[in-house]
Amino acid sequence: MSQLPMLSAVQIATDRVLLRKARDADRERLIELQTDPEVWAYLGGPRLREAVEQRLDAIGLANVTATPGVFVIADKATDDLIGTLVLSRRAADLPGHVTEGGEELELGYLLRRDAWGAGLAFEAATAALRAAADELPDQPVIIVTQTANERSLRLAVRLGFQPVSTFEQFDAAQTLGLASLHSFKSLNGRRRGHQDPF
Ligand SMILES: CC(C)(COP(=O)(O)OP(=O)(O)OC[C@H]1O[C@@H](n2cnc3c(N)ncnc32)[C@H](O)[C@@H]1OP(=O)(O)O)[C@@H](O)C(=O)NCCC(=O)NCCS
């Protein structure tokens, strides 16, 4: 795991969602998320239920989100899991970087299919990026998503990421989106999509 500083928050609330750590009650909804073919269409295909169950049994629900920057996205009203959000470091040995040493902050998001189309991923991602911007020094933050994944690319652009390069990974064209972390600082309000990249 990278030694570079990470977002330390373990809980972040917005109007409609709560970013929090996983708990046992999330199990079934997390399995459904991991095994939904639509959710995994651009991520190499869904996981097999049996494999997901075995992994959860082996590591325990709490350990799914033990790493800093890894969250369950929960519906704030019901506390039900609606997705996952990861603000981690992109390993240097993967393709797709904007700095020489790699390990840039990288954002990833998955929402259950029934939560798409309501602005919830945008809300969750904005809150996580804002919290990271308020805590960490300015630095590049990237999103890597399949070029064919139009929904994900739309979200990236709406958040303020600019597509800066494409490359191949997992036998598919990937687009790398770039923003500067401090463009998400609280003071910058909700204006997104017009900043210069880092
Ligand atoms: C990528 C993904 C998270 C995007 O979810 P999403 O709900 O489309 O994203 P947003 O939160 O930005 O919501 C935007 C949509 O909500 C609509 N919306 C409705 N109410 C809204 C509100 N109050 N505020 C903002 N948007 C709202 C927008 O019009 C937009 O709909 P449209 O794209 O049909 O025009 C989701 O499709 C997903 O989980 N995909 C599978 C996993 C994946 O591929 N992840 C990417 C890996 S990096």
The ligand as an SDF file (V2000), in Angstrom:
LIG
                    3D

 48 50  0  0  0  0  0  0  0  0999 V2000
  -20.7940    5.7880  -13.0730 C   0  0  0  0  0  0  0  0  0  0  0  0
  -22.0210    5.9150  -12.1760 C   0  0  0  0  0  0  0  0  0  0  0  0
  -21.5910    5.9710  -10.7270 C   0  0  0  0  0  0  0  0  0  0  0  0
  -22.7680    7.1950  -12.5710 C   0  0  0  0  0  0  0  0  0  0  0  0
  -23.9880    7.2560  -11.8600 O   0  0  0  0  0  0  0  0  0  0  0  0
  -25.0250    8.4410  -12.1940 P   0  0  0  0  0  0  0  0  0  0  0  0
  -26.1690    8.2920  -11.3080 O   0  0  0  0  0  0  0  0  0  0  0  0
  -25.2450    8.4690  -13.6570 O   0  0  0  0  0  0  0  0  0  0  0  0
  -24.1460    9.7160  -11.8470 O   0  0  0  0  0  0  0  0  0  0  0  0
  -24.5530   11.1120  -11.1690 P   0  0  0  0  0  0  0  0  0  0  0  0
  -24.5760   10.9920   -9.7170 O   0  0  0  0  0  0  0  0  0  0  0  0
  -23.6100   12.1180  -11.7460 O   0  0  0  0  0  0  0  0  0  0  0  0
  -26.0160   11.3950  -11.6570 O   0  0  0  0  0  0  0  0  0  0  0  0
  -26.2300   12.0420  -12.8870 C   0  0  0  0  0  0  0  0  0  0  0  0
  -27.5820   11.7230  -13.4050 C   0  0  0  0  0  0  0  0  0  0  0  0
  -28.5650   11.9980  -12.3940 O   0  0  0  0  0  0  0  0  0  0  0  0
  -29.5380   12.9410  -12.9200 C   0  0  0  0  0  0  0  0  0  0  0  0
  -30.0450   13.6870  -11.7470 N   0  0  0  0  0  0  0  0  0  0  0  0
  -31.3020   13.5320  -11.2580 C   0  0  0  0  0  0  0  0  0  0  0  0
  -31.4550   14.2670  -10.1570 N   0  0  0  0  0  0  0  0  0  0  0  0
  -30.2790   14.9260   -9.9580 C   0  0  0  0  0  0  0  0  0  0  0  0
  -29.8290   15.8340   -8.9600 C   0  0  0  0  0  0  0  0  0  0  0  0
  -30.6200   16.2090   -7.9560 N   0  0  0  0  0  0  0  0  0  0  0  0
  -28.5770   16.3020   -9.0440 N   0  0  0  0  0  0  0  0  0  0  0  0
  -27.7570   15.9080  -10.0480 C   0  0  0  0  0  0  0  0  0  0  0  0
  -28.1350   15.0320  -11.0110 N   0  0  0  0  0  0  0  0  0  0  0  0
  -29.3960   14.5450  -10.9650 C   0  0  0  0  0  0  0  0  0  0  0  0
  -28.7620   13.7030  -13.9460 C   0  0  0  0  0  0  0  0  0  0  0  0
  -29.6160   14.3070  -14.8920 O   0  0  0  0  0  0  0  0  0  0  0  0
  -27.9450   12.5940  -14.5710 C   0  0  0  0  0  0  0  0  0  0  0  0
  -28.7530   11.7900  -15.3930 O   0  0  0  0  0  0  0  0  0  0  0  0
  -28.3090   11.4560  -16.9070 P   0  0  0  0  0  0  0  0  0  0  0  0
  -26.8830   11.0150  -16.8710 O   0  0  0  0  0  0  0  0  0  0  0  0
  -29.2440   10.3840  -17.2740 O   0  0  0  0  0  0  0  0  0  0  0  0
  -28.4490   12.7200  -17.6220 O   0  0  0  0  0  0  0  0  0  0  0  0
  -22.9810    4.6920  -12.3710 C   0  0  0  0  0  0  0  0  0  0  0  0
  -23.4360    4.6660  -13.6950 O   0  0  0  0  0  0  0  0  0  0  0  0
  -22.3010    3.3650  -12.0650 C   0  0  0  0  0  0  0  0  0  0  0  0
  -22.2140    2.9470  -10.9110 O   0  0  0  0  0  0  0  0  0  0  0  0
  -21.8320    2.6580  -13.1050 N   0  0  0  0  0  0  0  0  0  0  0  0
  -21.2460    1.3480  -12.9190 C   0  0  0  0  0  0  0  0  0  0  0  0
  -19.9080    1.3990  -12.2500 C   0  0  0  0  0  0  0  0  0  0  0  0
  -18.8760    2.1130  -13.0700 C   0  0  0  0  0  0  0  0  0  0  0  0
  -18.7900    1.9340  -14.2650 O   0  0  0  0  0  0  0  0  0  0  0  0
  -18.0650    2.9380  -12.3910 N   0  0  0  0  0  0  0  0  0  0  0  0
  -17.0040    3.6780  -13.0310 C   0  0  0  0  0  0  0  0  0  0  0  0
  -15.7030    3.1060  -12.6610 C   0  0  0  0  0  0  0  0  0  0  0  0
  -14.4970    4.3970  -12.4210 S   0  0  0  0  0  0  0  0  0  0  0  0
  1  2  1  0
  2  3  1  0
  2  4  1  0
  2 36  1  0
  4  5  1  0
  5  6  1  0
  6  7  2  0
  6  8  1  0
  6  9  1  0
  9 10  1  0
 10 11  2  0
 10 12  1  0
 10 13  1  0
 13 14  1  0
 14 15  1  0
 15 16  1  0
 15 30  1  0
 16 17  1  0
 17 18  1  0
 17 28  1  0
 18 19  1  0
 18 27  1  0
 19 20  2  0
 20 21  1  0
 21 22  1  0
 21 27  2  0
 22 23  1  0
 22 24  2  0
 24 25  1  0
 25 26  2  0
 26 27  1  0
 28 29  1  0
 28 30  1  0
 30 31  1  0
 31 32  1  0
 32 33  2  0
 32 34  1  0
 32 35  1  0
 36 37  1  0
 36 38  1  0
 38 39  2  0
 38 40  1  0
 40 41  1  0
 41 42  1  0
 42 43  1  0
 43 44  2  0
 43 45  1  0
 45 46  1  0
 46 47  1  0
 47 48  1  0
M  END
$$$$
